[in-house]
Amino acid sequence: MTKEELYELMEDGNLGYACVFKRENQGTHTDYMFKMTAENIANFIGKNAYIADKIIMTDMCDRLICESVFGGFLMNCPDQDLCREIIPHLAPIQMGEAEPKDIAVATREEMEELWAAEEEAVMQAEFRML
């Protein structure tokens, strides 16, 4: 993703993590970041339904948003209101009536590189003021 796309992704503060576990990775996972809306969650689960053994989604403070397993099944969603919002988007994908939409997704590494560059720019500005 471009720097501008990464900034756009962070705009409303609804960013969260999706940890995607695949059997062939022997317990390691890949982290992705995107806006945690009901529609985005459903589309992410749908895109990874038959790739991931398990997906755990959390907010930026690592509080559980939801969890899904192979096949795109929503297994754990503590916020039942959110769960009721996800289902209407996820069910058509699960039934084969709709294709999952592309959503803006960044890897954790892309976001960390952006944050590190921002931190470096702030430190350089502080040193110039000394």
N, C-alpha and C positions, 0 to 999 in steps of 0.2 A: 504494500500500500504506500501511497505517497504521504508525505508529511501533512499535507492539507487534508487528506482523507482520514488520517489518524486523529487530527485535531477535531474534525467534524464528528468522528465517532465518540469523542469525549464530551461533546457540547452540553448535553442535558444532565450529565452526572448519573445516568442509569446504566453505567458500564458494569459488566460482571465477567466472571470466568466460566469457561466450559472446559472441564478436564475430560479428555477423550481417552479411554482405555481400550487398547486392542490386544487380543490374546497373543498375537505374534510378537508383541513388544515386551512380553514377560513381566507385566506389572508396571512398566513405566507408562507415562501418559504424555499427551501433547496438550498444552494449554492454548486456548483461543480466547479472545475477548470480543464482546459485542454488546450492543444495547439490549438489555434484558427486558424486552417487551414480550407479551404473550405470543404475538405473531412471530417474532424473531426466534423465540424459544422453540415453538412448534416447527418452524422451517429448519432450524439447526438440527433438531432431533430427526426430522424427516430425511434430511440430506445424509445423515450419518447412521440411519436405522440399521443398515446391514453391513456397516463398516466397523462400528464400535461395539464392543461387548458391553460397555457401560459408559454413561456420560453423567458427570456430576457438575451441576451448575451452582455457582455461589455468587454472592455480591462481592464488592471490593473488600469487605471485612471478613470474608470467608464464611458468611452465614449461608446455610443451604437454601437454595431457591427451589431446585427440583433435581430429580435423578431419573434417568431412563436406562433401559437395558436393550440388548440386541433385539431387533425387530421394531424398535421405535416405541416401546411401551413405556408410558409414564408410570414410575413405580413409587415415587415418594415426592410429595409436594406439600410441605407444611402449611403454606398459605392456601387454604381451600378456595378463596376468592380468585386467586391467580390461577389455580388449577381449572376452575370453571371457565376462565378466559382462554386458557391454552387449548382445551379440548375441542372447541369449534374450529380451530385452525388446524389441529393435529389429526382429528378423525378423518377428514377427507383425504389427507395424505396417506394415512394408514390403510384406508379402504381402496386406494388406487384411483380415487376420483379426481385428485389434484396432484400436481407435481410440487415439491417444495420449491419455494422461491429463493433466489439468490439474495443474501443479505450481506451487509458490510461486516466482515470478520477480519480481525487482526490476530497475529500470533502474539503470544506473550513477549517474545523476543523483540518484535517490532515496537511494541509499546515501551518496553524497558529501554530500548535504544533512544527513543524519543525523549523519555523522561531523563535519561542520563545526559543527553545533549542539552536539555533545558537547564538542568542543574549546573552543568559546566558553564553555560552562558551566564547564569546568575553569579556564579563564583568569580568569573572573569570581570564582570561588571563591578562586583564588590572590591576586587583587588585594584581596579582602576581608580576607585574612589579614595583609596588609602593614600 
